[in-house]
């Protein structure tokens, strides 16, 4: 049974548990081990359900679908719980995690192509340039982790431009575009884009 657990305060004890069966069925919300409410299915969850807590605060649980993403929002008095999908800190962590992932992947593949002369990697354009690309993203990831929106925007722009140039080059050379690669790049870009708004929200706080 999938579940998520949350604290009410950052670095505090995780007191709230949201669990469900299958595709968002029979959702159960527990606080300190006691069930405070249930939600029958995805339709009701998408509409959003509120529960009154003993301390007078209001808990709202809602499944929100956005472009290519689905997030379980858990709000207390309108504010996302730490670590929940809509928590700006969690979104920022995911964003710089993607930047570091891109960095590591390019460095590893670039080294493999150069040192071991892997023909397949070389045939798809992996080269010494990939190592430089990875190092640049390591530096950008460092600044994104420190809440630099500028560094994150640069990472998004560079990654998107690199994909566009690769696509144009492949088409100009008579190759069919790799749809899998395009989709993967989009899924890497989405959390990075969400990270820009997260940094702004954190700085407002």
N, C-alpha and C positions, 0 to 999 in steps of 0.2 A: 504494500500500500504506500504510494508516494506521500511524502509529507514535507512541510517546511516549518521551521521553528524560529521564533523571533524574540528579541528582548524589547522592552519598552524604552529603555535608555541605552545609548551606545556604550558598549563594554559591560552592560548590565547582564543579569541572569536571563536566560532564554525561558520565558514563562508561557508564551503563546504558541500553540501548535495548530497548524491547519493541515488536515489529512484528507485524502479522497481515494476513490476507487476508479480504475479505468480512466476513461476520458471525462474527468471532472464530474463524477457521479458520487452521490452520498458524501458530500463534503462535511466534515466534522471540525468544529472549532473548540479547542480546549484551552483553558487558562488555569495554570497551576494544577494540571491534572484533572480539572473538573470541566465537563462539557457545558459550554455556555450557549451553543446554538448549532444547528445543522442546516445545510442547504441541499435540496433534493438533487439538483442537476445543473448542467451547464447553462441552461436558459435563465434560471434564477440567479446563478452566479454572475452572468453577464449583465444582468439588470442591476446588480449590486445589492447587498444585504447589510443592514446595520444591526448592531447588538449593543445594548446598554450595559456597561460594566459597573461593578459595585462602587467604584470610586467616583462615579458620576460621568466618566468619559464615555465617548461613543466610538465603537469599533466598526469600521466599514470594510467589507471584503468584496472585491469585484474583479472579474476577469475582463481585461481590456485588450482588445485586438487592434493592433496597429499594422502598418505596412510590414509584412514578412515577419512580424513578431507577435507574440502573445504574452502578456505579463499579468501576474496575479498581484493586484494592488491590495495592500493591507494598511489601512489608515486609522490612526487614532486621533480623534478630534481634527480630522482633515490633514494630518501630517503623516507621511510614510514612516512605518516602523524601520529602525536600522536594519539593513541587510535585506529588506524587501525589494521587489523588482523595481519599484518607483523611487527608491531611496537614491538621492543624487550621489552619495558616496559609493553605493554599490555600482551605479552606472559608470562612475568615473573609474572604478577598479576594473570593470570589464573593458572599458575603452583603452586604458593603458596596457591592459593584458593583451589586447589584440595587437597593439603597436609592438610590444615586446615579442609576441608570437611571430609577427611578420619579420622582425629583425632576426630572430633566431633561425627561422626557416631559411631565409636568404643566405645567411652566413654558412649554415650547415651544408646546404645544397651547393653553394658556390665553392666551398672547400672540397666537397666530394667531386664536383666536376673538374676542378683544377688539379687536385692531388692524384685522384684515381682515374682521371681521364674517362669518366663515364659518358659514353657516346650519347645515350638517350638524353641526359641532362643538357649536354652541349647542344643537341639538336633542337631543344626547345628554348634555347637562348640563355641557359644558366652559365655564367662565366664569372670572371674576376669582378665584373661590374656588380654582380649580385652580392658579393662580400661588402663592397663599398655601400651599396644600397642598404644592406643589413646594419652596418655600423651607423649610418645616418639615422636609421630608425631606432637604434639603441639610444642615441643621444636625444632624439625627439621623445622617446618613451620616458626617459629620465625627467624631462621637463614637464611632460603631461602628468606624470605621477605627482609632480609638485604643483599641479593645478594651473598649468599654462594653457589657456585656450588657444593662444597663437600657435604654440607648438603642435597642438592637436589639429588645428585647421591646416597647417602645413603638411602634416602627416596624411591627412585625408586627401588634400589636393595632389600631393606627390604620388600616392598610391593609386588614385583614380586616373591621373595622367599617365602613369606607367602602364596601367591596364589598357587605356585607350590607344596609346602608341603601339603596344603589343598587338592589339586587335587590328589596327591599320596596317602594320607591317605584315601580319599573317595574310590578310586579304590581298595586299599588293603583291605578295609572292605566290598567290594562287592556292593558299591553304584555306580549308574551311575553319571558321572560328570555333574554338573549343568552348562549347556552351557550358560544360561543367566548370571550367576555369572562371568563366564570367560569373556564374551563379555563386561560386565560392568567394570570389572577390566582393560581390555585393553583400554577402552575409558577413564578411569581415568589416565592410565599410559601415553597415547599419549601426552597430554598437559604438563605433567611433564617432559617428555623427551625433548619436544620442549623448555622448560624453561632453560635447560642446555645451549643450543646454544644462547638463549636470554641473559643470564647472561654474557656469553663471549662477545657478541656483545656490551652490555652496558659498560663493562669494557674497551673494545677497544675504545669506544667513549670518 
